[in-house]
Amino acid sequence: MVLFSQPWPAASRPRPTQIRLSCRDWTYDEQETCLLLEGDVTVTPDGGEPVRFGVDDLVVFDAGLSCTWEVHAPVRKHYRFG
């Protein structure tokens, strides 16, 4: 199965040299699809239940979603907006 025909960028949060736990609020202006290559996070939508995900999970965040990311282990992911 092919998800995307063009390469998608990779991002690291936090950077590998900054091994630390973090927590941040985030609002998605547009839809994001991401595939976690490394890491462990819990995302809690405002007013919703927390969802934990990690390596090999494919996650779609809808435009307009406001949430809190709690990073348990450094994250590296492929992502695509739109």
N, C-alpha and C positions, 0 to 999 in steps of 0.2 A: 504494500500500500504506500502511495506517495502522498505526503501531507502538503509539501510545498515543492515547486519545481525549481526554485532559486535558492541558493544558500541563505541561511538566516544567521544573523550575528549572534555572538556569544557574549555574555556579560558575567562578571564576578561581583558578588556582594557578600561580605566585604572582600576586598582584594586579598589574594592568598597570603600576602605578607602581613596582613592585618587580621590575624586569627583572633576574633573576639565575638562575643555575643552582642546582638543589637536588637533594638525594637524601634519601629518607625511607623508613623501614620502615612497612608498613601491613598490618593484618589485617582482613578483611571479616567483620563479624558477620552480615550478610545479603547477598544477591545485589545487585550494582549493575550497571545497564545504563547505558552512557554513550556519547554521540556527541561526538567532539572537533570543536569549531568552530575552534580555533586551537591551535597548539603542536606539540611534538614530544617524546615520552617513550619511555623504555625501561622495561618492567616485567619484573622477574626473579622468578619464583616461587621460594620457598625450595626448594632442591634441584633446580631446573629450569633450562631454557634461557631466556635473555632474549628478549623480543618487543618490537620497536619499532613504534610506531604514531603517527599524527598526524591532520591535518585530514581530516574526512569519514569517519574510521574509527568504526564502531559496535562497541563492545567490551562483553562480559559477563564480570564477575568473580563467580565462585561464592562462596557463603557458606562461610566457613572458610578461604579462601585467605589465606596469608601471603606477602608479596612485598616487593620494594624498588622504589620509583618513582625513576627518574633523569630529571629534567626538563631537556631540552636547550634548549627554548624555552618561554616562558610559555604556560600552558594555559588555555583557556576551553572549558567543556564543558556540555552538557545531561546531566542524570543522573536516575536513578530507582532507588530502593531497593525491594527486595521482589520 
